[in-house]
Amino acid sequence: KEFMQEVGADYMLTGAVNSIRDREGKKQVIFYQINLELIDLETNMKTWIGDTKIKKYIKN
């Protein structure tokens, strides 16, 4: 697109964050899973799909 000719978005980022609370021995732990998709709004194609998992220990 030409400079200053932009009207709307080219891409849309969608996703979800899920969490699960659990115990490992005497420690509390939370698992997070993040899933993301980048969608080209002109073609409606998924141009990027990514996910990651994070584990956090909780202090008592």
C-alpha positions, 0 to 999 in steps of 0.5 A, a space after each residue: 500500500 502507498 504511504 497515507 493510503 491505508 484505510 483498514 487493517 491488513 491482518 487480524 491476530 486472534 488467540 486464546 490463553 488457557 491455564 491449569 492449576 496443579 500441584 507438584 509435591 508441596 508446590 503449586 504450579 500454573 500451566 499456561 498455554 497460549 495459541 495465536 493465529 495471524 489472519 490475512 484479511 484480504 485472503 482470509 488465509 492463516 499466515 502464521 500460527 504459533 503456540 507456547 507453553 509456560 509453567 509458573 511456580 506459586 509461592 505459598 
